């Protein structure tokens, strides 16, 4: 009898823990969607990476929201390409690299950074650009 109570208590704790994790993943996914929407309107903030992270969070919390993202008319194709093939279409690569160049130019003109900071930011953006460019294209 004691063993049955102990197992029941363990199952209840595990179910509660799973629900808490699911709620955390859901909240994180919603925050990522919000950041992605903001990024769609602000030229210096990325969109797709936040939506990729939202899809990852929704895969762990809400199949309905994951399906909504993957079937979205604007971003669904990009997200499915990334999920299935780790691929970035050529137009998206060009847009991403152009956005990084524009962002660096605005940073340079607006902040007037010290040379070391400018080099560090340029190196970080160059590394991100290299990563984007070396991903395969749409199959």
C-alpha positions in Angstrom: 0.0 0.0 0.0 2.8 2.4 0.8 4.5 1.7 -2.5 1.3 2.6 -4.3 1.0 5.9 -2.5 4.6 6.7 -3.1 4.2 6.0 -6.8 1.1 8.0 -7.0 2.8 10.9 -5.3 5.8 10.6 -7.7 3.5 10.6 -10.8 1.7 13.7 -9.5 4.9 15.5 -9.0 6.2 14.5 -12.4 2.9 15.6 -14.1 3.1 19.0 -12.2 6.7 19.4 -13.3 5.8 18.7 -16.9 3.0 21.3 -16.8 5.3 23.9 -15.4 8.0 23.1 -18.1 5.3 23.3 -20.7 4.1 26.7 -19.4 7.7 28.0 -19.4 8.3 26.8 -23.0 4.9 28.4 -24.0 5.8 31.7 -22.4 9.3 31.7 -24.0 7.7 31.0 -27.4 5.3 33.8 -27.0 8.1 36.2 -26.1 10.1 35.0 -29.1 7.1 35.7 -31.4 6.7 39.2 -29.9 10.4 39.9 -30.5 10.1 38.5 -34.1 7.1 40.8 -34.8 9.1 43.8 -33.4 12.0 42.7 -35.6 9.7 42.7 -38.7 9.3 46.5 -38.3 12.6 47.6 -36.9 15.5 47.4 -39.4 18.2 46.6 -36.9 16.4 43.7 -35.1 16.2 40.3 -36.7 12.9 38.5 -37.2 13.5 35.0 -38.4 15.9 33.9 -35.6 13.3 34.8 -33.0 10.6 32.9 -35.0 12.9 29.9 -35.3 13.4 29.9 -31.5 9.6 30.4 -31.0 9.0 27.3 -33.2 11.5 25.4 -31.0 9.7 26.4 -27.9 6.3 25.7 -29.3 7.5 22.2 -30.3 7.9 21.5 -26.6 4.7 23.2 -25.4 2.0 23.8 -28.0 1.7 21.7 -31.2 -1.1 24.1 -32.3 1.1 27.2 -32.1 4.0 25.3 -33.8 1.7 24.4 -36.7 0.5 28.0 -36.9 4.1 29.2 -37.2 5.0 26.5 -39.7 2.0 27.3 -41.9 2.2 31.1 -41.6 1.9 32.6 -45.2 4.9 34.9 -44.8 7.4 33.0 -42.5 6.2 29.4 -42.7 8.3 28.4 -45.7 11.5 29.9 -44.2 10.8 28.1 -40.9 10.1 24.8 -42.5 13.3 25.1 -44.7 15.3 25.7 -41.5 13.7 23.0 -39.5 13.9 20.3 -42.2 17.1 21.2 -44.0 18.9 23.9 -42.0 18.6 25.8 -45.2 18.4 29.6 -45.9 17.1 30.7 -49.3 19.3 33.1 -51.3 16.9 36.1 -51.0 17.0 35.7 -47.2 20.8 35.4 -47.2 21.0 38.6 -49.2 18.5 40.4 -47.0 20.3 39.3 -43.8 23.7 40.4 -45.0 22.3 43.7 -46.3 20.7 44.2 -42.9 23.9 43.6 -41.1 25.8 46.0 -43.3 23.0 48.6 -42.9 23.0 48.0 -39.1 26.8 48.5 -38.9 26.6 51.7 -41.0 23.9 53.1 -38.7 25.9 52.0 -35.7 29.0 53.7 -37.1 27.2 57.0 -37.9 25.0 57.1 -34.9 27.4 56.0 -32.1 30.8 57.1 -33.5 32.4 54.1 -31.7 36.0 53.8 -30.6 38.1 51.9 -33.1 38.3 48.8 -30.9 34.5 48.6 -30.4 33.9 49.2 -34.1 36.3 46.3 -35.0 34.6 44.1 -32.4 31.1 44.8 -33.7 32.3 44.4 -37.3 33.9 41.0 -36.5 30.8 39.8 -34.8 28.6 40.8 -37.7 31.1 39.3 -40.1 31.0 36.0 -38.2 27.2 36.0 -38.3 27.3 36.9 -42.0 29.7 34.0 -42.7 27.4 31.6 -40.9 24.4 32.7 -42.9 26.2 32.6 -46.2 27.6 29.1 -45.6 24.2 27.5 -44.8 22.8 25.5 -47.8 20.2 27.1 -50.0 16.6 25.9 -50.4 16.6 22.3 -51.7 
